[in-house]
């Protein structure tokens, strides 16, 4: 439930910021996944396309970019607590 909410928030941040997944980013992600699975990237791409999952791969990239944006804008301060 929390994971779904977090994904929805990241998707909204990505949308508002106009984030996209470039062909190069998708190819890089495909190569990483294929390597981890011991498959050829073209073979994995065909499997994802036939299963209608390429959009999910792009969405994963956009969510990661949104998370990176949020984390990059966090200002953590170490404030001493009153005694």
Beta strands, then each sheet from edge to edge (+ up, - down):
end
